[in-house]
Amino acid sequence: MIKTILASRLAKPVLFIICLMPLGSLVWRAFYGDLGANPVETITHSTGDWTLRFLLITLSISPLRRWFGLTGLMRFRRMLGLYVFFYACCHFSIWFIADHGFNFGGMIEDIVERPYITVGFSALVLLIPLAITSNNAMVRRLGKRWKKLHRLVYLITGLGVLHFLWLVKADYLEPGIYALIAAVLLVQRINLKKWLTVKTSVQSG
């Protein structure tokens, strides 16, 4: 049943719409004045949260494919990855416009002086080449280098989690959950069987 749904021609358009729903919800709430006492903070935090969520969802595609044989999931990975970049750009733009009013000097000063912004901005910068090279033409042009380049997603994930951990001041439960999920997704990518084989051969030698 699940494999049939994943293979459906409607699956991508439906997923595209679902991925836009967090932004649509913010627009709806803004229209009805339901963003709380600090609307800018609400929007900034929400877009940041969804950036990290989509990043973790994207990282989970390969493990889910291996664990449950859901090969059809792979056709959605590019779209989900681009949504990571989309929400990251929304997150950055709101912060830049609302907090700094297009003041580049103030923005740079903030990036340099506040560590959680430094790592968050670094993650955004690293996302740019991944977004640019996400199309089929760049995959063919880069060849094996494409996979090496897109391994930056692991570093980006670490920076994103760190950005969230340093941002919060009291309640570490939510960022802690994200950190745990990220750790599981990153650790499972280690080829344990290969590592054990190498370690055994070294010890034998």
N, CA, C and O of each residue as an XYZ file, in Angstrom:
820
protein
N       0.817     -1.205      0.000
C       0.000      0.000      0.000
C       0.860      1.268      0.000
O       0.656      2.183     -0.799
N       1.837      1.291      0.933
C       2.712      2.459      1.045
C       3.530      2.631     -0.232
O       3.691      3.747     -0.725
N       4.048      1.522     -0.765
C       4.853      1.587     -1.976
C       4.025      2.091     -3.158
O       4.533      2.814     -4.015
N       2.766      1.712     -3.198
C       1.866      2.172     -4.264
C       1.652      3.670     -4.176
O       1.658      4.367     -5.191
N       1.462      4.167     -2.952
C       1.269      5.603     -2.742
C       2.518      6.375     -3.153
O       2.429      7.409     -3.815
N       3.697      5.860     -2.753
C       4.953      6.539     -3.074
C       5.194      6.601     -4.575
O       5.795      7.554     -5.070
N       4.724      5.583     -5.304
C       4.932      5.524     -6.752
C       3.896      6.329     -7.527
O       4.035      6.518     -8.735
N       2.872      6.799     -6.849
C       1.797      7.523     -7.515
C       2.292      8.838     -8.125
O       3.187      9.487     -7.585
N       1.698      9.214     -9.254
C       2.052     10.468     -9.915
C       1.609     11.675     -9.097
O       2.139     12.775     -9.260
N       0.635     11.463     -8.217
C       0.130     12.560     -7.391
C       0.967     12.777     -6.133
O       0.816     13.787     -5.445
N       1.845     11.830     -5.841
C       2.592     11.887     -4.584
C       3.445     13.148     -4.475
O       3.464     13.798     -3.430
N       4.144     13.492     -5.543
C       5.007     14.674     -5.493
C       4.220     15.975     -5.346
O       4.551     16.792     -4.486
N       3.182     16.189     -6.167
C       2.395     17.418     -5.987
C       1.782     17.539     -4.591
O       1.742     18.626     -4.016
N       1.305     16.411     -4.052
C       0.714     16.423     -2.715
C       1.767     16.776     -1.670
O       1.516     17.578     -0.770
N       2.957     16.166     -1.794
C       4.043     16.460     -0.859
C       4.476     17.919     -0.970
O       4.777     18.559      0.038
N       4.508     18.438     -2.178
C       4.871     19.837     -2.402
C       3.941     20.755     -1.615
O       4.390     21.694     -0.958
N       2.648     20.474     -1.686
C       1.656     21.286     -0.981
C       1.788     21.129      0.533
O       1.691     22.101      1.282
N       2.012     19.881      0.972
C       2.174     19.628      2.407
C       3.360     20.409      2.966
O       3.286     20.963      4.062
N       4.450     20.449      2.206
C       5.655     21.155      2.656
C       5.447     22.666      2.743
O       6.155     23.352      3.480
N       4.481     23.179      1.996
C       4.173     24.614      2.052
C       3.222     24.962      3.189
O       3.051     26.136      3.518
N       2.611     23.961      3.784
C       1.600     24.205      4.808
C       2.119     24.961      6.035
O       1.392     25.807      6.555
N       3.356     24.696      6.531
C       3.847     25.488      7.666
C       3.904     26.982      7.357
O       3.559     27.812      8.198
N       4.343     27.316      6.146
C       4.382     28.727      5.751
C       2.966     29.276      5.588
O       2.665     30.397      5.999
N       2.104     28.461      4.978
C       0.717     28.872      4.818
C       0.043     29.123      6.158
O      -0.754     30.052      6.291
N       0.360     28.296      7.153
C      -0.196     28.474      8.489
C       0.247     29.797      9.101
O      -0.547     30.483      9.745
N       1.514     30.157      8.900
C       2.022     31.429      9.419
C       1.320     32.613      8.748
O       0.969     33.589      9.411
N       1.119     32.522      7.431
C       0.441     33.594      6.700
C      -0.997     33.736      7.202
O      -1.493     34.844      7.405
N      -1.648     32.605      7.396
C      -3.035     32.605      7.893
C      -3.118     33.244      9.279
O      -3.974     34.088      9.542
N      -2.219     32.825     10.145
C      -2.213     33.364     11.511
C      -1.882     34.851     11.520
O      -2.432     35.614     12.315
N      -0.978     35.259     10.626
C      -0.631     36.681     10.539
C      -1.835     37.499     10.075
O      -2.075     38.597     10.576
N      -2.582     36.965      9.128
C      -3.762     37.653      8.589
C      -4.817     37.869      9.679
O      -5.505     38.889      9.696
N      -4.931     36.907     10.577
C      -5.936     36.998     11.635
C      -5.348     37.491     12.962
O      -6.016     37.438     13.995
N      -4.107     37.969     12.936
C      -3.475     38.514     14.133
C      -3.301     37.509     15.245
O      -3.510     37.821     16.417
N      -2.912     36.286     14.870
C      -2.813     35.201     15.845
C      -1.369     34.722     16.018
O      -1.114     33.530     16.186
N      -0.439     35.664     15.975
C       0.977     35.298     16.096
C       1.570     35.656     17.461
O       2.786     35.623     17.645
N       0.706     35.997     18.408
C       1.187     36.279     19.751
C       1.665     37.705     19.939
O       1.489     38.564     19.076
N       2.282     37.932     21.105
C       2.722     39.283     21.456
C       3.902     39.754     20.612
O       4.085     40.954     20.404
N       4.701     38.804     20.127
C       5.868     39.144     19.307
C       5.802     38.367     17.995
O       6.420     37.309     17.875
N       5.057     38.878     17.004
C       4.873     38.160     15.742
C       6.177     37.840     15.013
O       6.336     36.753     14.459
N       7.098     38.786     15.017
C       8.369     38.575     14.313
C       9.128     37.404     14.916
O       9.672     36.568     14.196
N       9.161     37.350     16.234
C       9.852     36.244     16.917
C       9.177     34.912     16.611
O       9.848     33.902     16.400
N       7.838     34.917     16.589
C       7.085     33.700     16.284
C       7.415     33.180     14.890
O       7.670     31.991     14.703
N       7.408     34.089     13.910
C       7.700     33.694     12.527
C       9.146     33.237     12.381
O       9.427     32.244     11.709
N      10.054     33.961     13.011
C      11.480     33.608     12.922
C      11.732     32.225     13.508
O      12.402     31.397     12.891
N      11.198     31.981     14.690
C      11.409     30.688     15.338
C      10.728     29.555     14.576
O      11.276     28.458     14.468
N       9.530     29.821     14.046
C       8.799     28.778     13.323
C       9.529     28.365     12.050
O       9.660     27.173     11.769
N      10.002     29.332     11.284
C      10.734     29.003     10.049
C      12.052     28.299     10.371
O      12.490     27.428      9.620
N      12.680     28.672     11.478
C      13.904     27.990     11.890
C      13.629     26.551     12.300
O      14.376     25.639     11.948
N      12.542     26.361     13.051
C      12.161     25.008     13.463
C      11.896     24.117     12.252
O      12.338     22.969     12.208
N      11.175     24.654     11.274
C      10.838     23.842     10.097
C      12.054     23.594      9.207
O      12.113     22.588      8.501
N      13.007     24.493      9.241
C      14.259     24.234      8.514
C      14.932     22.991      9.072
O      15.348     22.109      8.320
N      15.035     22.925     10.387
C      15.685     21.782     11.029
C      14.859     20.506     10.865
O      15.414     19.426     10.659
N      13.550     20.630     10.954
C      12.688     19.459     10.778
C      12.820     18.876      9.373
O      12.968     17.666      9.207
N      12.766     19.737      8.372
C      12.897     19.252      6.999
C      14.289     18.676      6.752
O      14.447     17.743      5.964
N      15.290     19.226      7.419
C      16.644     18.692      7.287
C      16.716     17.271      7.830
O      17.304     16.389      7.203
N      16.121     17.052      8.989
C      16.121     15.717      9.587
C      15.267     14.743      8.782
O      15.618     13.571      8.648
N      14.153     15.223      8.249
C      13.311     14.375      7.397
C      14.091     13.946      6.156
O      14.036     12.787      5.745
N      14.816     14.890      5.567
C      15.611     14.581      4.379
C      16.682     13.541      4.691
O      16.912     12.621      3.906
N      17.337     13.693      5.846
C      18.375     12.735      6.241
C      17.799     11.348      6.523
O      18.507     10.346      6.419
N      16.528     11.292      6.875
C      15.920     10.002      7.222
C      15.519      9.186      5.992
O      15.180      8.010      6.120
N      15.554      9.795      4.800
C      15.111      9.096      3.589
C      15.922      7.820      3.345
O      15.349      6.746      3.159
N      17.239      7.934      3.346
C      18.095      6.766      3.076
C      17.927      5.653      4.114
O      17.798      4.488      3.737
N      17.925      5.983      5.418
C      17.706      4.914      6.409
C      16.354      4.222      6.249
O      16.273      2.998      6.352
N      15.305      4.983      6.002
C      13.974      4.386      5.831
C      13.931      3.473      4.604
O      13.261      2.441      4.595
N      14.658      3.883      3.585
C      14.721      3.044      2.379
C      15.377      1.710      2.697
O      14.907      0.659      2.261
N      16.474      1.757      3.464
C      17.198      0.523      3.786
C      16.430     -0.343      4.775
O      16.353     -1.560      4.612
N      15.867      0.281      5.795
C      15.209     -0.479      6.859
C      13.906     -1.127      6.394
O      13.591     -2.251      6.784
N      13.151     -0.408      5.555
C      11.812     -0.884      5.190
C      11.652     -1.163      3.697
O      10.552     -1.477      3.241
N      12.740     -1.052      2.934
C      12.681     -1.319      1.503
C      11.826     -0.328      0.731
O      11.293     -0.660     -0.328
N      11.692      0.889      1.252
C      10.861      1.906      0.608
C      11.706      2.708     -0.388
O      12.006      3.879     -0.154
N      12.081      2.080     -1.482
C      12.932      2.736     -2.474
C      12.251      3.947     -3.105
O      12.921      4.864     -3.579
N      10.915      3.947     -3.111
C      10.179      5.064     -3.701
C      10.394      6.379     -2.985
O      10.119      7.440     -3.544
N      10.884      6.325     -1.749
C      11.133      7.554     -0.995
C      12.212      8.414     -1.638
O      12.205      9.635     -1.480
N      13.137      7.792     -2.359
C      14.277      8.513     -2.911
C      13.857      9.608     -3.890
O      14.570     10.599     -4.046
N      12.724      9.444     -4.543
C      12.289     10.440     -5.511
C      11.840     11.748     -4.858
O      11.627     12.750     -5.541
N      11.699     11.730     -3.528
C      11.261     12.934     -2.812
C      12.417     13.664     -2.118
O      12.240     14.766     -1.600
N      13.591     13.043     -2.114
C      14.699     13.596     -1.325
C      15.131     14.962     -1.828
O      15.409     15.856     -1.029
N      15.189     15.135     -3.139
C      15.618     16.422     -3.695
C      14.643     17.534     -3.310
O      15.056     18.615     -2.890
N      13.355     17.260     -3.458
C      12.351     18.257     -3.109
C      12.443     18.653     -1.636
O      12.393     19.835     -1.296
N      12.578     17.652     -0.769
C      12.681     17.934      0.658
C      13.942     18.733      0.973
O      13.921     19.635      1.811
N      15.039     18.398      0.298
C      16.280     19.139      0.491
C      16.147     20.590      0.083
O      16.692     21.472      0.746
N      15.430     20.851     -0.998
C      15.220     22.222     -1.451
C      14.300     22.979     -0.495
O      14.422     24.194     -0.337
N      13.396     22.267      0.126
C      12.549     22.921      1.124
C      13.360     23.293      2.367
O      13.046     24.276      3.038
N      14.386     22.525      2.672
C      15.299     22.911      3.751
C      15.896     24.281      3.441
O      15.910     25.175      4.288
N      16.383     24.425      2.226
C      16.992     25.691      1.814
C      15.955     26.809      1.793
O      16.248     27.934      2.199
N      14.752     26.510      1.324
C      13.682     27.505      1.249
C      13.346     28.064      2.631
O      13.285     29.279      2.817
N      13.130     27.170      3.597
C      12.781     27.638      4.938
C      13.967     28.302      5.633
O      13.785     29.211      6.442
N      15.182     27.849      5.320
C      16.372     28.509      5.867
C      16.473     29.940      5.351
O      16.819     30.851      6.103
N      16.173     30.138      4.072
C      16.195     31.487      3.491
C      15.107     32.359      4.103
O      15.331     33.540      4.365
N      13.930     31.783      4.331
C      12.852     32.529      4.990
C      13.285     32.934      6.400
O      13.077     34.072      6.819
N      13.880     32.004      7.117
C      14.354     32.236      8.483
C      15.380     33.372      8.510
O      15.290     34.286      9.330
N      16.342     33.300      7.612
C      17.373     34.332      7.552
C      16.800     35.678      7.123
O      17.139     36.709      7.703
N      15.938     35.675      6.117
C      15.394     36.925      5.578
C      14.579     37.683      6.618
O      14.679     38.905      6.722
N      13.774     36.955      7.385
C      12.963     37.601      8.420
C      13.863     38.230      9.475
O      13.640     39.359      9.914
N      14.888     37.474      9.873
C      15.843     38.004     10.859
C      16.567     39.236     10.313
O      16.715     40.232     11.022
N      17.012     39.175      9.073
C      17.764     40.270      8.463
C      16.898     41.521      8.293
O      17.332     42.636      8.583
N      15.670     41.316      7.819
C      14.790     42.455      7.552
C      14.219     43.033      8.840
O      14.273     44.244      9.059
N      13.670     42.167      9.694
C      12.993     42.648     10.898
C      13.967     43.112     11.977
O      13.731     44.126     12.634
N      15.056     42.376     12.160
C      16.000     42.727     13.232
C      17.026     43.769     12.806
O      17.518     44.535     13.634
N      17.349     43.797     11.514
C      18.427     44.695     11.072
C      18.009     45.701     10.005
O      18.788     46.585      9.648
N      16.788     45.574      9.493
C      16.299     46.566      8.523
C      17.216     46.757      7.334
O      17.479     47.886      6.922
N      17.711     45.643      6.774
C      18.618     45.655      5.617
C      19.966     46.315      5.921
O      20.676     46.735      5.008
N      20.309     46.403      7.199
C      21.593     46.990      7.598
C      22.660     45.909      7.571
O      22.773     45.117      8.506
N      23.448     45.877      6.492
C      24.465     44.841      6.340
C      25.532     44.918      7.422
O      26.013     43.891      7.901
N      25.901     46.137      7.809
C      26.919     46.301      8.840
C      26.481     45.689     10.157
O      27.243     44.977     10.811
N      25.233     45.976     10.542
C      24.702     45.420     11.778
C      24.574     43.911     11.703
O      24.802     43.208     12.687
N      24.205     43.414     10.521
C      24.079     41.976     10.339
C      25.428     41.276     10.523
O      25.530     40.283     11.243
N      26.452     41.805      9.867
C      27.791     41.214      9.967
C      28.294     41.247     11.400
O      28.892     40.285     11.882
N      28.049     42.358     12.073
C      28.474     42.492     13.469
C      27.785     41.444     14.341
O      28.412     40.839     15.210
N      26.488     41.235     14.101
C      25.732     40.238     14.850
C      26.266     38.834     14.594
O      26.376     38.030     15.519
N      26.599     38.540     13.337
C      27.114     37.218     12.974
C      28.444     36.946     13.662
O      28.696     35.833     14.123
N      29.281     37.952     13.728
C      30.612     37.795     14.314
C      30.556     37.676     15.834
O      31.295     36.888     16.424
N      29.681     38.458     16.468
C      29.695     38.575     17.922
C      28.813     37.556     18.650
O      29.020     37.295     19.836
N      27.834     36.979     17.950
C      26.903     36.060     18.624
C      27.084     34.660     18.053
O      26.693     34.396     16.916
N      27.680     33.753     18.844
C      28.036     32.414     18.338
C      26.878     31.643     17.717
O      27.066     30.978     16.698
N      25.680     31.715     18.306
C      24.579     30.917     17.755
C      24.175     31.418     16.380
O      23.711     30.644     15.542
N      24.351     32.730     16.144
C      24.086     33.282     14.816
C      25.219     32.908     13.862
O      24.984     32.667     12.678
N      26.430     32.861     14.370
C      27.585     32.472     13.547
C      27.392     31.081     12.959
O      27.582     30.874     11.761
N      27.013     30.126     13.810
C      26.851     28.755     13.314
C      25.611     28.626     12.426
O      25.611     27.857     11.465
N      24.559     29.377     12.750
C      23.356     29.343     11.921
C      23.610     29.901     10.533
O      23.170     29.333      9.533
N      24.324     31.019     10.478
C      24.652     31.627      9.184
C      25.607     30.736      8.401
O      25.503     30.645      7.178
N      26.531     30.078      9.089
C      27.457     29.157      8.424
C      26.701     28.007      7.772
O      27.028     27.584      6.664
N      25.678     27.503      8.477
C      24.860     26.418      7.921
C      24.143     26.882      6.657
O      24.063     26.140      5.678
N      23.620     28.108      6.677
C      22.929     28.648      5.501
C      23.886     28.772      4.320
O      23.537     28.408      3.197
N      25.081     29.281      4.567
C      26.073     29.441      3.493
C      26.421     28.081      2.892
O      26.553     27.960      1.674
N      26.569     27.068      3.727
C      26.906     25.729      3.235
C      25.751     25.093      2.464
O      25.969     24.219      1.625
N      24.528     25.529      2.745
C      23.377     25.007      2.020
C      23.322     25.511      0.580
O      22.754     24.852     -0.291
N      23.908     26.670      0.334
C      23.817     27.295     -0.996
C      24.368     26.399     -2.103
O      23.666     26.157     -3.085
N      25.624     25.888     -1.979
C      26.122     25.019     -3.059
C      25.322     23.736     -3.220
O      25.250     23.191     -4.321
N      24.717     23.242     -2.139
C      23.900     22.040     -2.243
C      22.627     22.327     -3.038
O      22.192     21.505     -3.844
N      22.040     23.486     -2.806
C      20.831     23.857     -3.546
C      21.146     24.097     -5.017
O      20.388     23.680     -5.893
N      22.256     24.763     -5.287
C      22.640     25.077     -6.664
C      22.922     23.817     -7.474
O      22.626     23.753     -8.667
N      23.497     22.819     -6.813
C      23.900     21.590     -7.526
C      22.876     20.465     -7.380
O      23.212     19.297     -7.581
N      21.649     20.796     -7.037
C      20.649     19.747     -6.809
C      19.992     19.241     -8.091
O      19.299     18.224     -8.065
N      20.199     19.934     -9.209
C      19.545     19.520    -10.456
C      20.349     18.415    -11.159
O      21.524     18.196    -10.865
N      19.684     17.729    -12.093
C      20.295     16.587    -12.786
C      21.536     16.980    -13.590
O      22.497     16.215    -13.677
N      21.506     18.175    -14.172
C      22.639     18.631    -14.975
C      23.911     18.727    -14.123
O      24.990     18.328    -14.562
N      23.773     19.261    -12.900
C      24.933     19.389    -12.020
C      25.382     18.034    -11.485
O      26.572     17.811    -11.260
N      24.434     17.140    -11.284
C      24.800     15.782    -10.841
C      25.681     15.119    -11.892
O      26.695     14.501    -11.568
N      25.278     15.258    -13.174
C      26.077     14.669    -14.263
C      27.419     15.367    -14.409
O      28.438     14.716    -14.640
N      27.424     16.673    -14.276
C      28.654     17.435    -14.474
C      29.682     17.147    -13.373
O      30.875     17.023    -13.650
N      29.222     17.044    -12.148
C      30.142     16.846    -11.027
C      30.561     15.389    -10.844
O      31.635     15.112    -10.309
N      29.712     14.456    -11.290
C      30.061     13.037    -11.162
C      30.253     12.627     -9.709
O      29.400     12.897     -8.863
N      31.373     11.976     -9.422
C      31.650     11.510     -8.063
C      31.812     12.665     -7.083
O      31.575     12.504     -5.886
N      32.216     13.831     -7.587
C      32.396     14.992     -6.708
C      31.067     15.455     -6.120
O      31.034     16.088     -5.064
N      29.967     15.135     -6.810
C      28.652     15.559     -6.326
C      28.356     14.937     -4.965
O      27.887     15.626     -4.059
N      28.626     13.645     -4.815
C      28.371     12.972     -3.542
C      29.252     13.543     -2.436
O      28.801     13.734     -1.306
N      30.499     13.811     -2.769
C      31.408     14.383     -1.774
C      30.919     15.757     -1.319
O      30.950     16.082     -0.132
N      30.470     16.554     -2.284
C      29.968     17.890     -1.951
C      28.743     17.802     -1.050
O      28.624     18.550     -0.079
N      27.841     16.895     -1.371
C      26.588     16.812     -0.624
C      26.729     16.124      0.724
O      25.760     16.020      1.477
N      27.933     15.655      1.030
C      28.178     15.189      2.395
C      28.263     16.350      3.374
O      28.299     16.151      4.588
N      28.295     17.559      2.839
C      28.247     18.743      3.694
C      26.975     18.773      4.527
O      26.910     19.457      5.548
N      25.968     18.033      4.092
C      24.701     18.011      4.822
C      24.889     17.517      6.254
O      24.134     17.900      7.148
N      25.892     16.669      6.475
C      26.151     16.168      7.830
C      26.672     17.305      8.719
O      26.248     17.453      9.865
N      27.586     18.095      8.179
C      28.100     19.248      8.916
C      26.992     20.274      9.137
O      26.882     20.858     10.215
N      26.180     20.486      8.115
C      25.071     21.437      8.212
C      24.104     21.021      9.314
O      23.610     21.861     10.066
N      23.840     19.726      9.403
C      22.949     19.216     10.446
C      23.506     19.516     11.834
O      22.783     19.964     12.724
N      24.787     19.264     12.002
C      25.425     19.553     13.287
C      25.355     21.030     13.637
O      25.085     21.391     14.783
N      25.598     21.880     12.649
C      25.536     23.326     12.879
C      24.115     23.769     13.196
O      23.900     24.631     14.049
N      23.144     23.173     12.503
C      21.750     23.533     12.742
C      21.302     23.182     14.157
O      20.636     23.975     14.821
N      21.672     21.992     14.609
C      21.320     21.572     15.968
C      22.016     22.461     16.991
O      21.410     22.867     17.983
N      23.291     22.761     16.748
C      24.049     23.619     17.663
C      23.444     25.020     17.721
O      23.362     25.625     18.790
N      23.023     25.528     16.567
C      22.364     26.838     16.485
C      21.141     26.867     17.397
O      20.931     27.836     18.127
N      20.342     25.817     17.358
C      19.133     25.740     18.167
C      19.473     25.610     19.651
O      18.858     26.263     20.494
N      20.458     24.761     19.966
C      20.856     24.557     21.365
C      21.366     25.847     21.997
O      21.045     26.144     23.147
N      22.154     26.610     21.255
C      22.694     27.859     21.781
C      21.652     28.973     21.820
O      21.792     29.938     22.572
N      20.607     28.833     21.005
C      19.567     29.865     20.954
C      18.701     29.838     22.207
O      18.397     30.886     22.776
N      18.298     28.633     22.643
C      17.398     28.536     23.794
C      18.142     28.901     25.073
O      19.353     28.711     25.188
N      17.389     29.427     26.023
C      18.013     29.886     27.266
C      17.614     29.056     28.478
O      18.271     29.127     29.516
N      16.549     28.272     28.362
C      16.094     27.526     29.531
C      15.660     26.102     29.196
O      16.226     25.143     29.723
N      14.676     25.957     28.338
C      14.100     24.644     28.051
C      14.860     23.967     26.909
O      14.716     24.340     25.745
N      15.671     22.969     27.259
C      16.501     22.277     26.276
C      15.855     20.993     25.760
O      16.492     20.234     25.030
N      14.603     20.743     26.129
C      13.961     19.498     25.748
C      13.833     19.357     24.231
O      14.257     18.351     23.662
N      13.252     20.361     23.580
C      13.033     20.268     22.132
C      14.342     20.187     21.353
O      14.502     19.286     20.529
N      15.293     21.114     21.593
C      16.566     20.975     20.860
C      17.292     19.686     21.199
O      18.020     19.140     20.370
N      17.092     19.193     22.432
C      17.706     17.931     22.820
C      17.145     16.762     22.013
O      17.881     15.855     21.624
N      15.838     16.793     21.768
C      15.203     15.751     20.950
C      15.747     15.792     19.529
O      16.057     14.754     18.945
N      15.862     17.007     18.973
C      16.412     17.150     17.625
C      17.852     16.646     17.572
O      18.260     15.990     16.613
N      18.610     16.963     18.615
C      20.009     16.534     18.661
C      20.105     15.008     18.694
O      20.965     14.421     18.037
N      19.216     14.370     19.463
C      19.216     12.912     19.549
C      18.857     12.278     18.206
O      19.500     11.321     17.774
N      17.829     12.815     17.552
C      17.429     12.298     16.237
C      18.561     12.465     15.234
O      18.862     11.551     14.466
N      19.185     13.641     15.245
C      20.298     13.896     14.331
C      21.443     12.926     14.584
O      22.045     12.413     13.640
N      21.746     12.672     15.853
C      22.834     11.756     16.201
C      22.544     10.351     15.686
O      23.427      9.694     15.135
N      21.316      9.892     15.865
C      20.928      8.557     15.385
C      21.063      8.469     13.867
O      21.589      7.489     13.340
N      20.584      9.503     13.166
C      20.624      9.500     11.706
C      22.055      9.564     11.175
O      22.369      8.973     10.142
N      22.916     10.283     11.888
C      24.300     10.399     11.433
C      25.107      9.152     11.774
O      25.916      8.691     10.968
N      24.887      8.605     12.969
C      25.639      7.412     13.389
C      25.299      6.213     12.516
O      26.180      5.420     12.185
N      24.025      6.070     12.137
C      23.634      4.907     11.338
C      24.271      4.915      9.953
O      24.272      3.895      9.263
N      24.816      6.069      9.540
C      25.474      6.132      8.241
C      26.868      5.529      8.273
O      27.471      5.295      7.225
N      27.382      5.275      9.470
C      28.685      4.638      9.593
C      28.553      3.174      9.190
O      27.693      2.454      9.699
N      29.393      2.750      8.293
C      29.362      1.344      7.866
C      30.026      0.513      8.957
O      31.230      0.260      8.920
N      29.207      0.088      9.941
C      29.740     -0.605     11.109
C      30.454     -1.895     10.731
O      31.506     -2.210     11.286
N      29.888     -2.637      9.792
C      30.489     -3.911      9.383
C      31.874     -3.671      8.792
O      32.820     -4.399      9.093
N      31.989     -2.645      7.949
C      33.278     -2.330      7.337
C      34.272     -1.875      8.395
O      35.444     -2.252      8.359
N      33.794     -1.052      9.352
C      34.664     -0.540     10.403
C      35.193     -1.687     11.262
O      36.372     -1.711     11.614
N      34.322     -2.632     11.596
C      34.743     -3.767     12.417
C      35.740     -4.644     11.670
O      36.671     -5.181     12.269
N      35.543     -4.789     10.347
C      36.455     -5.596      9.539
C      37.844     -4.977      9.518
O      38.852     -5.669      9.664
N      37.879     -3.649      9.333
C      39.161     -2.933      9.309
C      39.849     -3.031     10.658
O      41.055     -3.267     10.738
N      39.053     -2.842     11.745
C      39.629     -2.892     13.093
C      40.190     -4.283     13.402
O      41.260     -4.413     13.996
N      39.455     -5.314     12.992
C      39.899     -6.695     13.225
C      41.184     -6.998     12.478
O      42.093     -7.631     13.016
N      41.255     -6.538     11.226
C      42.437     -6.778     10.412
C      43.654     -6.055     10.967
O      44.772     -6.565     10.894
N      43.436     -4.853     11.527
C      44.538     -4.100     12.120
C      45.046     -4.812     13.365
O      46.253     -4.934     13.571
N      44.102     -5.287     14.205
C      44.481     -5.986     15.426
C      45.212     -7.299     15.123
O      46.155     -7.676     15.819
N      44.748     -7.995     14.051
C      45.376     -9.255     13.659
C      46.805     -9.032     13.160
O      47.708     -9.838     13.387
N      46.966     -7.891     12.464
C      48.291     -7.607     11.940
C      49.262     -7.222     13.052
O      50.432     -6.948     12.783
